[in-house]
Amino acid sequence: MPESERPETAREIDDALDRLTAAVEGVLADYEAIRARSLTLRGEYASLREAVNETGGVGSGDLEQRLARLGAENKTLRDILLEARERAQRIRSRLAVVEDEV
């Protein structure tokens, strides 16, 4: 950060740290919620896959469609988790830099 953009007071630094901490906590909360949903979907996916296998695929069009939707949603959630993890790491790195400057 250029000298001209550095916070001038301890209060500004504390405020910046508080904002970064809140942002990290928000990202981590989102991460945990999405992770929990992903685990639930994995269980549903496994149950549906087993049901489809047990029926031999006969008359299981609805199950196959639901299974496909759950698989797609699970992939989306995994992508969101990856992005959230990366964002949390970037924020954590910024927070460490700010703490080092204090």
N, C-alpha and C positions, 0 to 999 in steps of 0.2 A: 504494500500500500504506500503510495507516495506520501512524503512528509506533510504536504498540504491537506491530505485527506485523513490523517490520523486523528482519532478522537482526542480532544484536548483535556478532558477531565476524567477522573476516576468514575464519576457517575455515568458518563457516556459509555465508558468501557463496560461497566456493570450492566447497563441497559442492553448493549450489544450482546454480551454474554447471555443475558436472560432471554433475548429474542432467539439466539442460536439454540439455546437449551430447549426452549419451547418448540422450536422447529424440529429438532431431533426427536423430542418426545412424541410429537405428532406423527412423524414419519414412522417411528417404531410402533406406535399404537396401530397405525394403518397396516403396517407389516404384519403384526400379530393377528389382526382381524382377518386379513386376507389369507394368512397361513392357516388359521383355523378353518376357514371356509374351504381351502384347498384340501385339507385333510378329510373334511366331511365329504367332499366330492369324490375323493379317492375311494372312500368306503362305499359310497353309492355306486360308483363306477364298477367296483369289484362285484358288488351284489347283483347289479344288472347284467354284467358279463356272465356271471354264474347262471343267472336265470335264463339268459339267452342260450347258453350252452346246454342247459338241462332240457330246454324245449326243442333243441335241435334246430333252432332257427325257424321252425314252422309257426306261422301266425305271430311272429314276434316283431313285426314292422314298427309298432309303437315303441317297443323296448329298444330296438336298434336306433330309432330316431332319438330317443331320450339319451341313450348311451353316447351317441355322436355329439349331442348338445352338451352333455356333461364333460365329455372329453375336450371339446372346444373351449368350454368355460374354464376348465382346469388349466389348459394351456395359457389362456389369457391371464389367469390368476398367477401362474408361474412367471409369466413375463412381467406382470406388475410387481411381483415380489422381487424379482431381479433388479428392476428399476429402483424400487424403494430401497433395497439394500445399497445400491450404488449411491443414491442420493444421501442416505444416512452416513455412508463413509465419507462422502465429500464434505458434508456438514460437520462431521466429527473432526475431520482434518482442519477445517477452517476454525473450529472452536479451539483446537489445540494451538493453532498459530496465534489466535487472539489471546489465549491464556499465557502463552510464552511472552507476548508483548507487554503483559501487565506487570 
